[in-house]
Amino acid sequence: MNQDYIKPNEWSILEEGFDVEKVKSSESLFSIGNGVMGQRANFEEEYSGPSFQGSYIGGVYYPDKTKVGWWKNGYPEYFAKVLNAPNWIGINVFVNGKALDLFTCKEVKDFKRELNMKEGFHRRSFVAVLPNDLEISVKATRFLSIVEDELGAIDFEVEVLNSDAEIRFEPYLDGGITNTDANWEERFWKTLEVKTEGNQGFILSKTLKTEFHVGTFMQSEVWVAGEKKDLGFKESKTDDKLTFSYLVNAKKGQKVSLRKYAGYVTDMNHDRDRLFSAAKKVLDIAIASGFENLLQQQKEAWAKIWEMADITISGDVKAQQGIRFNIFQLNQTYLGKDERLNIGPKGFTGEKYGGSTYWDTEAYCIPFYMATKDQKVARNLLTYRYNQLDKAIENAKKLGFKNGAALYPMVTMNGEESHNEWEITFEEIHRNGAMVYAIYNYVRFTGDFEYIPEKGLEVMIAIARFWHQRANFSSEKNKYVILGVTGPNEYENNVNNNWYTNYIAKWCLEYTMEIIEKVKHGYEEDYERIMGHTNLTDGELISWKEVADDMYFPFSEKDGVFLQQDGFLDKEIKPVSELDKSQRPINQKWSWDRILRSCYIKQADVLQGFYFFEDHFSKEELEKHFDYYEPITVHESSLSPCVHSIQAAVLGRMKQAYEFYLRTSRLDLDDYNNEVEQGCHITSMAGTWMSIVEGFGGMRVKDDQLEFTPIIPAEWEAYSFKVNFRDQILKVTVTSDQTRFSLEGDNSIEIKVNGESLEVSPNEEKTV
């Protein structure tokens, strides 16, 4: 753990005391979003200290030309940058002509920052002594509406404590924005028009190359002592920026506030030539509603989300705060309303990684959205990939694959591969398996088999074709092998026969063949359509089966475990416990060459396979592999602790399961990997949810039925969660001596608890 400044609280993320060293970390942790747009928790007023400014719009991106020393065939031409969008939060504040800037103030006292997760807003308060000795109290409240999702609102309140003073508020829009991670220091935006109408301001911009048109807008009100004042204002414009200036003569002790309503409209949702009128409509709604009503709507909307998604933990405030932070950020990032959007690994909290989707969505996020919303939301996430199948086939074709084989991208915005590290782009092909696993997982949980003949099977066939072509026969081993890959453990590149990759390839081929038979006999019309479209032949299926039946898996007879890859035993196997703490994290302390030669594992790799395919292995086999691989795992991927927590829980190792749970739930809050200032790890937060529901709750779906084997960490008095299983909402509450089940819905549900059948009827509670 690298930081410990966030105050424990069940419903809020709290910071007390101003520290310039923590500003960038807090900008990530206190980020806000509404599924459509989001922003880092930058200060509204001027701040001249170290800061990472960021506002983002879902689906808007720029193809930044790939920067590499040596171009390779098949290389992506660009890296899809999550764009830092025009800044609308800015409100510069001057008191008797002196700028409020916390970096240059004589003193900052009583600084408090709160991310209120229950009600969905960010608030900051402090007392500052300016260089001209005026002492002011400030309270700034900001939120992005999840009801009116193109709108954000700010209430910036100032009180001069030791004198009468002239306060000048300067709310502005700034279109002259750059990305900190631009490869060639290019501008990504072009400002087309800066315009005002009364006290409404607008900037129309477009992205270069991708031609997204965005209207950024604002309107402000001044309130003095609780009353709205109709003050005059001045405006100033440059090519990229628009500023309004409001002057207030404030008495000592009088509260003066600027309320700013602002946001974005885009041509993803409006006609390009009507963005100004669309923005005006949003502002009309804002002004008619007013700040308090909008905030009340926000509270009610979040209450509805929490009603279904909340996980309660009694007796452990840090654990409770951790899971709620994770659930909150997931909902801020993606609400399932728009199938064109997805869940980026940093969400709306930073620019790192680029792209809007990784394999994280399929492997980690879909279970959370299936169970806490409804199956339409998870179906949208699958449909996102179906809609990009043609691009996935194109990606594979660039690498020499034929006959409609598909390779889904490691990083994408529109289906094209846009990741620019060769050892990931070309070699981390296990991501293809996650696409098929997500379909299997979705059908298993929802019972919606219809998705497969409708859309899923075409994706599965294209992926099976890829695996069939990617494997080659080794006459030396008399088996099919998969060479030159990077498994989930990115601390080994260009290895042969990564066990997890080979295993998921074999499974994809077998599962696709099984599903083709089901569709053939149950959905004849769809079957004929799909076979006609894909030209799949019996001969092709026979050769798939041959590859699946004869897939090679590296195994150590001496240790009785599957090996992570062919050469794994050539490494010096030395547990992490023997590593000097000063050497951690190794990805920030060691050369890449040294990491690649070491035995250290970034995240679950063989154990990722044991997690996905738990039913294929005995508990004894899991234990043996867990004991072999976990001690050499450094958990330097955000996706690592959750899988290990679930498996430790299966093995009954509660101390370890709890420690991994704390690590996954507080990965960002406590900054375990010393990188939170770059943004939060959004997709792994779904793994935190799984570590409670699947780990401690022991929830599984078997034979169309929910099963539970609940256990509870010694540190907790109780915990509870809800799952939406096939439109039946089941609540599970676990204490040290019993588990209670209650049901919302019309019909009874039969579940299994610790292997025994239990029928739960609506509006009754059953105790085990």
C-alpha positions in Angstrom: 0.0 0.0 0.0 1.4 3.3 -1.1 -1.0 5.9 0.2 -3.4 6.2 3.1 -5.0 9.6 3.0 -8.5 8.7 2.0 -10.7 8.8 5.2 -12.7 5.6 5.8 -16.4 6.3 5.3 -19.2 4.0 4.2 -20.7 6.3 1.5 -18.1 8.9 0.7 -14.6 9.2 -0.5 -13.1 11.9 1.8 -9.9 13.9 1.8 -8.9 16.3 4.5 -6.0 18.8 4.3 -4.5 20.3 1.2 -1.3 18.7 -0.1 0.0 19.6 -3.6 1.6 16.1 -3.8 -1.8 14.5 -3.8 -3.6 16.7 -6.2 -3.2 14.5 -9.3 -4.1 11.3 -7.4 -7.2 13.0 -6.0 -8.1 14.2 -9.5 -8.4 10.5 -10.5 -10.1 9.3 -7.3 -12.7 12.0 -7.2 -13.6 11.8 -10.9 -17.2 12.0 -11.9 -19.2 10.6 -14.8 -22.7 9.8 -16.1 -22.1 7.0 -18.6 -22.0 9.5 -21.5 -19.3 12.0 -20.4 -16.9 12.3 -17.4 -14.1 14.4 -16.0 -11.2 14.3 -13.6 -11.8 16.2 -10.4 -9.8 19.3 -11.6 -10.4 22.5 -9.7 -12.8 24.9 -11.3 -10.6 27.9 -10.4 -7.1 28.5 -11.7 -4.5 26.2 -10.3 -0.9 26.7 -11.3 0.5 23.6 -9.5 1.0 20.2 -11.0 -2.3 18.9 -12.4 -3.7 16.6 -15.1 -6.6 18.2 -16.7 -9.2 15.9 -18.3 -12.7 15.9 -19.6 -14.0 13.1 -21.8 -16.9 12.2 -24.0 -18.0 8.6 -24.6 -17.3 7.4 -28.1 -15.3 10.5 -29.3 -11.7 9.6 -30.2 -8.8 10.5 -32.4 -6.6 8.2 -34.5 -3.1 9.3 -33.3 -0.5 8.0 -35.8 1.4 5.2 -34.3 4.9 6.1 -33.1 7.4 3.2 -33.3 11.0 2.9 -34.1 10.6 0.1 -36.6 7.4 -0.5 -38.6 6.2 -4.1 -38.9 3.8 -5.6 -41.4 0.2 -5.7 -40.0 1.0 -2.9 -37.5 -2.0 -0.7 -36.6 -1.7 2.6 -38.3 -2.9 4.6 -35.3 -3.6 4.4 -31.6 -7.2 5.3 -30.7 -6.8 8.2 -28.2 -9.5 8.8 -25.7 -9.7 12.6 -26.3 -9.4 15.3 -23.7 -12.4 17.3 -24.7 -13.1 21.1 -24.5 -13.0 22.3 -20.9 -16.3 23.7 -19.5 -15.7 23.5 -15.8 -13.5 26.6 -15.6 -14.5 29.4 -13.3 -11.6 31.8 -12.5 -12.2 33.8 -9.3 -10.7 37.1 -8.3 -11.1 38.9 -5.0 -10.1 42.6 -5.1 -8.3 41.7 -8.3 -6.2 38.9 -6.9 -6.7 35.4 -8.4 -7.8 32.5 -6.2 -5.1 29.8 -6.8 -4.5 27.3 -4.1 -0.9 26.8 -5.3 0.0 30.5 -4.6 -2.2 31.2 -1.5 -0.5 32.2 1.7 -2.4 29.6 3.6 -5.1 26.9 2.9 -7.1 25.7 5.9 -9.9 23.3 6.5 -9.5 21.8 3.0 -12.1 19.0 2.6 -13.0 17.1 -0.5 -15.9 14.6 -0.8 -17.1 12.3 -3.5 -20.6 11.5 -2.3 -21.3 8.1 -3.9 -24.8 7.7 -2.5 -26.1 10.9 -4.2 -23.6 11.3 -7.1 -21.8 14.6 -6.5 -18.4 16.1 -5.8 -17.9 18.8 -3.2 -14.8 20.7 -2.1 -14.6 23.3 0.7 -11.7 25.3 2.2 -10.6 28.5 3.7 -7.8 30.4 1.8 -5.7 33.4 2.7 -4.9 35.1 -0.6 -1.6 37.0 -1.3 -3.5 40.3 -0.6 -4.4 38.9 2.9 -8.1 38.5 2.2 -9.5 35.4 3.8 -12.2 33.6 1.9 -14.3 30.5 2.5 -15.2 28.5 -0.6 -17.6 25.6 -1.2 -17.9 24.1 -4.7 -20.4 21.4 -5.6 -20.4 19.7 -9.0 -22.2 16.8 -10.6 -22.9 15.3 -14.1 -26.6 14.6 -14.4 -27.5 11.0 -15.1 -31.1 12.2 -15.8 -30.1 14.9 -18.3 -26.9 13.2 -19.5 -25.6 16.0 -21.7 -25.6 18.4 -18.7 -23.3 19.2 -15.8 -23.9 21.7 -13.0 -21.6 23.6 -10.6 -22.4 25.8 -7.6 -19.3 27.8 -6.7 -19.8 29.7 -3.4 -17.4 32.3 -2.0 -17.6 34.1 1.3 -15.1 36.9 2.3 -14.4 36.4 6.0 -12.4 39.5 7.0 -13.5 42.4 4.8 -16.0 43.7 2.2 -14.6 42.9 -1.2 -15.2 42.9 -4.9 -15.6 39.4 -6.3 -15.1 38.7 -10.0 -16.3 35.3 -11.4 -15.0 34.4 -14.8 -16.8 31.3 -16.1 -15.3 30.1 -19.4 -15.2 27.5 -22.2 -11.8 26.5 -23.5 -11.6 24.6 -26.8 -7.8 24.9 -27.1 -7.2 21.5 -25.4 -4.4 19.0 -25.9 -3.8 15.4 -24.8 -0.8 14.8 -22.5 -0.2 11.5 -24.3 -0.2 12.8 -27.9 2.4 10.9 -29.9 3.4 13.8 -32.2 2.3 16.8 -30.1 -0.5 17.4 -32.6 -3.7 19.3 -31.9 -6.6 16.8 -32.0 -9.4 19.5 -32.2 -10.3 22.3 -34.5 -12.5 25.1 -33.2 -15.1 26.0 -35.8 -17.1 28.8 -34.0 -17.2 30.7 -30.8 -20.6 32.2 -30.2 -22.8 33.9 -27.5 -26.5 34.6 -27.2 -27.3 36.7 -24.2 -25.6 35.0 -21.2 -25.3 31.7 -23.1 -22.0 30.7 -24.6 -21.1 28.1 -27.2 -18.0 26.6 -28.8 -18.4 24.4 -31.8 -15.4 22.1 -32.4 -14.6 19.1 -34.5 -12.0 16.4 -34.1 -9.4 16.2 -36.8 -9.5 13.0 -39.0 -12.5 11.4 -37.3 -14.7 14.5 -37.8 -16.8 14.3 -34.6 -18.6 17.5 -34.1 -19.1 18.7 -30.5 -21.0 21.6 -29.1 -19.7 22.8 -25.7 -22.0 25.2 -23.9 -22.5 27.2 -20.7 -24.9 29.5 -18.9 -24.4 31.0 -15.5 -26.3 32.7 -12.7 -25.1 34.8 -9.8 -26.7 34.4 -6.4 -26.1 36.7 -3.4 -27.2 35.8 0.1 -29.5 33.1 -1.3 -31.1 35.3 -4.0 -30.6 35.2 -7.7 -29.3 38.5 -9.1 -29.7 39.7 -12.6 -26.3 41.3 -13.1 -24.6 42.6 -16.2 -21.5 40.9 -17.5 -18.7 41.4 -19.9 -17.6 38.8 -22.5 -14.3 38.2 -24.2 -13.5 35.8 -27.1 -10.4 34.4 -28.7 -10.2 31.8 -31.5 -10.6 28.9 -28.9 -11.9 30.4 -25.7 -15.0 32.3 -24.4 -15.1 34.0 -21.1 -17.9 35.8 -19.3 -17.1 38.2 -16.4 -19.5 38.9 -13.5 -18.7 41.5 -10.8 -20.2 41.4 -7.3 -19.6 43.8 -4.4 -19.8 41.4 -1.5 -20.1 42.4 2.1 -18.0 40.7 4.8 -19.6 37.4 5.7 -22.0 37.4 2.7 -22.2 34.3 0.6 -21.9 34.8 -3.1 -22.1 32.0 -5.6 -21.9 31.4 -9.3 -24.0 28.6 -10.6 -22.8 27.3 -13.9 -24.7 24.9 -16.2 -22.7 23.4 -19.0 -21.9 20.2 -21.0 -21.6 18.7 -24.4 -23.9 17.9 -27.4 -22.4 15.7 -30.2 -23.3 14.7 -33.7 -23.5 11.1 -32.4 -26.9 12.1 -31.1 -28.0 15.3 -33.0 -27.9 16.6 -36.6 -24.5 18.3 -37.1 -26.2 21.5 -38.2 -28.4 21.6 -35.1 -25.9 21.4 -32.3 -26.5 25.0 -31.2 -30.2 24.5 -30.9 -29.7 21.1 -29.1 -27.4 22.9 -26.6 -29.9 25.7 -26.1 -32.6 23.0 -25.2 -30.3 21.5 -22.6 -29.7 24.9 -21.1 -33.4 25.7 -21.1 -34.0 22.6 -19.1 -31.2 23.5 -16.7 -32.4 27.0 -16.0 -36.0 25.9 -15.7 -35.1 23.2 -13.2 -32.5 25.1 -11.2 -29.5 23.7 -9.3 -31.4 22.3 -6.3 -34.0 20.4 -8.4 -31.3 19.0 -10.7 -29.3 17.8 -7.6 -32.5 16.3 -6.2 -33.1 14.4 -9.4 -29.5 13.2 -9.3 -30.0 11.9 -5.8 -33.2 10.0 -6.8 -31.6 8.5 -9.9 -28.6 7.3 -7.9 -30.9 5.9 -5.2 -32.5 3.7 -7.9 -29.1 2.4 -9.1 -28.0 1.6 -5.5 -31.3 -0.1 -4.8 -30.2 -2.9 -7.1 -26.4 -2.6 -7.3 -25.4 -2.0 -3.6 -23.3 -4.5 -1.6 -23.5 -3.9 2.1 -20.7 -5.0 4.5 -21.2 -4.6 8.3 -18.2 -4.3 10.6 -15.5 -3.2 8.2 -15.7 0.4 6.9 -12.7 0.2 4.6 -14.1 -2.9 2.9 -17.5 -1.2 2.6 -16.0 2.0 1.2 -13.9 -0.1 -1.3 -16.8 -2.0 -2.9 -19.0 1.0 -3.1 -16.3 3.0 -4.8 -15.9 0.3 -7.4 -19.7 0.0 -8.0 -20.0 3.8 -8.2 -17.2 4.2 -10.7 -18.6 1.3 -12.9 -22.0 3.0 -13.1 -20.4 6.4 -13.7 -18.5 4.8 -16.7 -21.3 2.7 -18.3 -25.0 2.6 -17.7 -26.0 0.4 -20.7 -28.1 2.9 -22.5 -26.1 3.1 -25.7 -24.8 0.0 -27.5 -22.2 2.1 -29.4 -20.4 2.7 -26.1 -18.3 0.4 -24.0 -16.2 0.3 -20.8 -12.7 1.7 -21.2 -10.0 0.5 -18.7 -9.7 4.1 -17.3 -13.3 5.0 -18.0 -13.6 8.8 -17.7 -10.7 9.2 -15.2 -7.6 9.5 -17.5 -6.1 9.0 -21.0 -3.9 6.0 -20.4 -4.4 2.9 -22.6 -6.6 4.7 -25.1 -9.5 2.8 -26.8 -12.9 2.2 -25.4 -12.8 -1.5 -24.9 -10.4 -4.3 -24.0 -11.0 -8.0 -23.3 -11.6 -6.8 -19.8 -15.3 -6.1 -20.8 -16.0 -9.7 -21.8 -13.9 -11.4 -19.0 -14.8 -9.2 -16.0 -17.5 -6.6 -16.7 -20.3 -8.5 -18.3 -21.1 -10.6 -15.1 -21.5 -7.3 -13.1 -23.9 -5.7 -15.6 -25.9 -8.9 -16.1 -26.6 -9.3 -12.4 -27.0 -5.7 -11.3 -29.0 -4.3 -14.3 -30.9 -6.5 -16.7 -29.9 -8.8 -19.6 -30.5 -6.1 -22.2 -27.5 -4.2 -20.9 -25.2 -7.3 -21.1 -26.7 -8.0 -24.6 -25.7 -4.5 -25.7 -22.1 -5.3 -24.7 -22.2 -8.5 -26.8 -23.9 -6.7 -29.7 -21.1 -4.1 -29.6 -18.7 -6.9 -30.7 -21.1 -8.4 -33.2 -21.4 -5.1 -34.9 -17.6 -5.0 -35.2 -17.2 -8.5 -36.6 -16.4 -7.3 -40.1 -13.6 -5.2 -38.7 -12.3 -8.2 -36.7 -12.2 -10.3 -39.9 -10.3 -7.4 -41.6 -7.8 -7.3 -38.6 -7.1 -11.0 -39.1 -6.8 -10.7 -42.9 -4.1 -8.0 -42.4 -2.1 -10.7 -40.4 -2.5 -13.3 -43.2 -5.6 -15.2 -41.9 -8.2 -16.3 -44.5 -11.7 -17.6 -45.0 -13.5 -15.2 -42.6 -11.3 -15.8 -39.6 -11.6 -13.0 -37.1 -9.1 -11.6 -34.6 -10.8 -9.1 -32.2 -8.6 -6.1 -31.4 -6.7 -5.7 -28.2 -7.7 -2.0 -28.1 -10.4 -0.4 -30.2 -12.9 2.3 -30.7 -14.6 1.2 -33.9 -13.4 -2.4 -34.3 -10.0 -1.7 -35.9 -7.0 -2.7 -33.9 -5.3 0.3 -32.5 -2.8 -1.0 -29.9 0.8 -0.1 -30.7 2.9 -2.6 -28.9 3.7 -5.6 -31.2 4.0 -8.2 -28.4 0.4 -7.3 -27.4 -1.1 -6.5 -30.8 0.1 -9.6 -32.6 0.5 -12.0 -29.8 -2.0 -11.5 -27.0 -4.5 -13.4 -29.0 -6.2 -15.1 -26.0 -8.5 -12.0 -26.1 -10.3 -13.8 -28.9 -11.3 -16.5 -26.5 -12.9 -14.0 -24.1 -15.3 -13.0 -26.8 -16.7 -16.5 -27.0 -16.6 -17.1 -23.3 -18.7 -13.9 -22.8 -21.4 -15.4 -25.1 -21.3 -18.7 -23.2 -21.4 -16.8 -19.8 -24.3 -14.6 -21.0 -26.4 -17.5 -22.2 -25.7 -19.6 -19.0 -26.8 -16.7 -16.8 -29.7 -15.2 -18.7 -31.1 -18.3 -20.5 -31.3 -16.1 -23.6 -30.1 -18.8 -26.1 -31.8 -16.8 -28.9 -28.8 -14.4 -28.9 -26.7 -17.2 -30.4 -28.7 -17.9 -33.7 -29.5 -14.2 -33.9 -25.9 -12.8 -33.6 -23.5 -14.9 -31.5 -22.8 -17.9 -33.7 -21.4 -15.9 -36.5 -18.9 -14.4 -34.1 -18.0 -17.8 -32.7 -17.5 -19.4 -36.2 -15.1 -16.5 -37.2 -13.1 -17.0 -34.0 -13.0 -20.8 -34.3 -11.6 -20.3 -37.8 -8.9 -18.1 -36.4 -7.9 -20.7 -33.7 -7.9 -23.4 -36.3 -5.5 -21.5 -38.6 -3.4 -20.1 -35.7 -2.5 -23.7 -34.5 0.0 -25.7 -36.4 0.9 -29.4 -36.2 4.2 -30.3 -34.6 5.6 -33.6 -35.9 8.1 -33.4 -33.0 5.2 -33.4 -30.4 2.6 -35.2 -32.6 0.2 -32.5 -31.4 -1.1 -29.1 -32.4 0.8 -26.2 -31.0 0.2 -22.4 -30.8 3.5 -20.5 -31.1 4.7 -16.9 -30.5 2.1 -15.7 -28.1 1.7 -13.5 -25.0 -0.7 -14.9 -22.4 -2.5 -13.0 -19.8 0.8 -12.7 -18.0 2.3 -9.8 -20.0 5.7 -10.4 -18.2 6.3 -13.2 -20.8 6.3 -12.2 -24.4 6.6 -14.3 -27.6 6.4 -17.7 -25.8 5.3 -21.0 -27.2 2.2 -22.9 -26.0 0.9 -20.6 -23.3 -1.3 -23.1 -21.5 -4.2 -20.7 -21.0 -4.2 -19.6 -24.7 -4.1 -23.3 -25.9 -6.8 -24.2 -23.5 -9.2 -21.5 -24.4 -8.5 -22.1 -28.1 -9.5 -25.8 -27.7 -12.6 -24.9 -25.7 -13.7 -22.3 -28.3 -13.5 -24.9 -31.1 -15.4 -27.5 -29.1 -18.1 -25.1 -27.8 -18.7 -23.7 -31.3 -19.1 -27.2 -32.7 -21.5 -28.1 -29.9 -23.6 -24.9 -30.5 -23.7 -25.4 -34.3 -25.4 -28.8 -33.7 -27.9 -27.1 -31.3 -28.8 -24.4 -33.8 -29.0 -27.0 -36.6 -31.6 -29.0 -34.8 -33.5 -26.1 -33.1 -33.3 -23.1 -35.3 -33.3 -24.4 -38.9 -33.9 -21.1 -40.6 -31.1 -19.3 -38.8 -28.8 -22.3 -39.4 -29.4 -22.1 -43.2 -28.8 -18.4 -43.1 -25.6 -18.6 -41.1 -24.2 -21.6 -43.1 -25.0 -19.7 -46.3 -23.3 -16.6 -45.1 -20.2 -18.3 -43.7 -19.8 -21.1 -46.2 -18.9 -23.5 -43.4 -18.4 -27.0 -44.6 -18.4 -30.4 -42.9 -14.8 -30.8 -43.9 -13.9 -27.6 -42.0 -15.6 -28.9 -38.9 -13.7 -32.2 -39.1 -10.4 -30.3 -39.2 -11.5 -28.1 -36.2 -12.2 -31.3 -34.2 -8.8 -32.6 -35.1 -7.0 -29.5 -33.8 -9.2 -29.5 -30.6 -8.6 -33.2 -29.9 -4.9 -33.0 -30.4 -4.1 -29.7 -28.7 -0.8 -29.7 -26.8 -0.5 -28.6 -23.2 2.8 -28.2 -21.4 2.9 -30.2 -18.2 5.5 -30.9 -15.5 5.5 -34.5 -14.3 7.8 -33.5 -11.5 5.5 -30.8 -10.1 2.2 -32.3 -11.3 1.1 -28.9 -12.8 0.3 -27.5 -16.2 3.2 -25.2 -17.2 2.5 -21.6 -18.1 4.4 -22.1 -21.3 7.0 -24.4 -22.8 10.1 -22.9 -21.4 8.7 -22.0 -17.9 10.9 -24.5 -16.0 14.1 -22.9 -17.6 13.5 -20.0 -15.3 14.8 -19.7 -11.7 11.7 -20.2 -9.6 11.9 -17.9 -6.6 8.9 -16.7 -4.6 7.9 -13.1 -4.5 8.3 -13.2 -0.7 12.1 -13.3 -1.3 12.1 -10.1 -3.4 13.4 -7.0 -1.7 10.4 -4.6 -1.2 12.5 -1.8 -2.7 12.3 -3.7 -6.0 8.6 -3.4 -6.2 6.6 -2.9 -8.4 9.1 -4.6 -10.7 7.5 -2.9 -13.8 8.7 0.4 -12.5 12.1 -0.8 -11.1 13.5 -3.4 -13.5 14.4 -3.4 -17.1 12.0 -5.1 -19.5 14.7 -7.7 -20.3 15.1 -8.6 -16.7 11.3 -8.9 -16.2 11.0 -11.2 -19.2 13.7 -13.6 -18.0 12.2 -13.7 -14.5 9.6 -16.2 -13.2 7.3 -13.4 -12.0 3.8 -13.3 -13.1 1.9 -10.1 -13.6 -1.6 -11.5 -13.2 -3.6 -14.8 -13.2 -2.6 -16.8 -16.3 -2.9 -20.6 -15.7 -5.1 -19.6 -12.8 -7.3 -17.5 -15.2 -8.1 -20.7 -17.0 -8.9 -22.4 -13.7 -11.2 -19.5 -12.9 -13.1 -19.6 -16.3 -13.3 -23.3 -16.5 -13.6 -24.2 -12.8 -15.9 -27.2 -13.6 -13.2 -28.8 -15.7 -10.9 -29.3 -12.7 -11.1 -30.8 -9.2 -10.5 -28.7 -6.1 -7.3 -30.7 -5.5 -6.0 -29.6 -9.0 -6.9 -26.0 -8.3 -5.1 -26.1 -4.9 -2.0 -27.6 -6.5 -1.9 -24.9 -9.2 -2.7 -22.1 -6.8 0.1 -23.2 -4.5 2.5 -23.3 -7.5 1.6 -20.0 -9.2 0.3 -17.6 -6.6 3.7 -17.3 -4.7 5.4 -16.2 -7.9 2.7 -13.7 -8.9 3.4 -10.0 -8.3 -0.2 -8.9 -8.9 0.9 -5.8 -10.8 -2.1 -6.0 -13.0 -5.4 -4.6 -11.7 -7.1 -7.8 -12.9 -5.0 -10.1 -10.7 -6.2 -9.8 -7.1 -9.9 -10.5 -7.8 -9.3 -13.9 -9.5 -7.0 -14.9 -6.7 -9.5 -13.8 -4.1 -12.2 -16.0 -5.7 -9.9 -19.0 -5.8 -8.6 -18.5 -2.3 -12.3 -18.4 -1.1 -13.0 -21.7 -3.0 -10.1 -23.3 -1.2 -11.4 -22.0 2.1 -8.3 -19.8 2.7 -10.2 -16.9 4.1 -7.3 -14.8 5.3 -5.8 -14.8 1.8 -9.2 -14.3 0.1 -9.9 -11.3 2.4 -6.4 -9.7 1.7 -6.9 -10.1 -2.0 -10.4 -8.6 -1.7 -9.1 -5.6 0.1 -6.4 -5.2 -2.5 -8.8 -5.3 -5.4 -11.4 -3.1 -3.8 -8.9 -0.5 -2.6 -6.4 -0.8 -5.5 -6.9 2.8 -6.4 -7.9 4.3 -3.1 -4.7 3.0 -1.5 -2.7 3.2 -4.8 -1.1 -0.2 -4.5 0.6 0.1 -7.9 1.7 3.7 -7.4 0.0 5.0 -10.6 -3.4 6.2 -9.6 -2.7 9.8 -10.8 -3.0 8.4 -14.4 -6.6 7.4 -13.7 -8.6 4.6 -12.0 -8.7 1.0 -13.0 -12.4 0.8 -14.0 -12.7 -2.6 -15.6 -11.0 -4.5 -12.7 -13.6 -2.9 -10.4 -16.1 -5.4 -11.8 -13.7 -8.1 -10.6 -14.1 -6.6 -7.1 -17.8 -7.2 -7.3 -17.1 -10.8 -8.4 -14.8 -11.4 -5.5 -17.7 -10.9 -3.1 -20.6 -12.4 -5.1 -18.6 -15.4 -6.6 -15.9 -15.5 -4.0 -17.4 -15.1 -0.6 -21.0 -15.6 -1.8 -20.0 -18.7 -3.8 -22.5 -17.9 -6.5 -22.4 -20.1 -9.6 -24.9 -21.0 -12.4 -25.2 -24.7 -13.0 -28.0 -26.5 -14.9 -30.0 -23.3 -15.3 -30.0 -22.8 -11.5 -28.3 -20.4 -9.1 -26.0 -22.2 -6.5 -24.4 -20.6 -3.5 -21.7 -21.8 -1.0 -21.6 -18.7 1.2 -18.7 -17.9 3.6 -17.8 -14.8 5.4 -14.4 -13.2 6.4 -13.8 -13.1 10.1 -13.5 -9.3 9.8 -17.1 -8.9 8.8 -20.3 -9.1 10.8 -22.5 -9.5 7.7 -22.7 -8.7 4.0 -25.5 -8.7 1.4 -26.0 -8.3 -2.3 -28.7 -8.6 -5.0 -28.7 -10.4 -8.3 -31.1 -10.1 -11.1 -31.4 -13.7 -12.4 -33.7 -14.0 -15.3 -35.9 -11.1 -14.2 -36.1 -12.4 -10.6 -34.3 -10.3 -8.1 -32.8 -12.4 -5.3 -31.3 -10.8 -2.2 -28.6 -12.7 -0.3 -27.6 -11.8 3.2 -24.8 -13.7 4.9 -23.8 -13.6 8.6 -21.4 -15.9 10.5 -24.1 -18.4 11.4 -26.7 -18.2 8.6 -27.6 -17.0 5.1 -31.0 -15.4 4.3 -32.6 -15.3 0.9 -35.5 -13.1 -0.2 -37.1 -12.7 -3.6 -38.7 -9.9 -5.6 -40.7 -11.2 -8.6 -43.8 -13.1 -9.5 -42.7 -16.7 -9.3 -40.8 -18.9 -6.9 -37.2 -19.7 -7.7 -35.4 -22.9 -6.8 -31.7 -22.5 -5.9 -29.1 -24.7 -4.3 -27.3 -23.7 -1.1 -24.3 -25.8 0.0 -25.5 -28.5 -2.4 -29.1 -28.7 -1.0 -32.2 -27.5 -2.9 -34.1 -24.5 -1.5 -37.3 -23.0 -2.9 -37.6 -19.2 -2.3 -41.1 -17.6 -2.9 -41.7 -13.9 -3.6 -41.9 -11.7 -0.5 -40.8 -14.3 1.9 -37.4 -14.9 3.6 -35.7 -18.3 3.7 -32.9 -18.9 6.2 -30.2 -21.6 5.9 
